[in-house]
Amino acid sequence: MAEKRDRQALDAIEQRLNQQRIDLQTEQNRLDTLIETLETAEDNLRSAQAKFDAEGGNLAEAAPQLNQQLQQLRSESEHHRQNLRHLASDLLPLALIQPLLKAAHQQGQIELHRQQAQAAQI
């Protein structure tokens, strides 16, 4: 009877050991799958990082030069605006009115000739 109990205990231990081996193998398979997934993700990350560095690196490298060029263009733009303001406040308005003055002079000449013609008829 003790032998039967020992045998049952030994069978139970053997079953637990077999189940633990199965569980160990299952966990090992899961771990292998996770490692493969992790390696793939790391490869994707490295690829994305390299692409980002290549594209972003060029932009980052050009940024100071582009900012300097932008500042220079803004400065030139402001300089031209000041020149236009100066011209608009100086003699330019008189140059713009000259065609109007010529037209008014011509109209005055026409009126003068018409009045002289009317006066000669009276």
Protein Blocks (a to p, Z undefined) as FASTA:
>chain_A
ZZmmmmmmmmmmmmmmmmmmmmmmmmmmmmmmmmmmmmmmmmmmmmmmmmmmmmmmmmmm
mmmmmmmmmmmmmmmmmmmmmmmmmmmmmmmmmmmmmmmmmmmmmmmmmmmmmmmmmmmm
ZZ
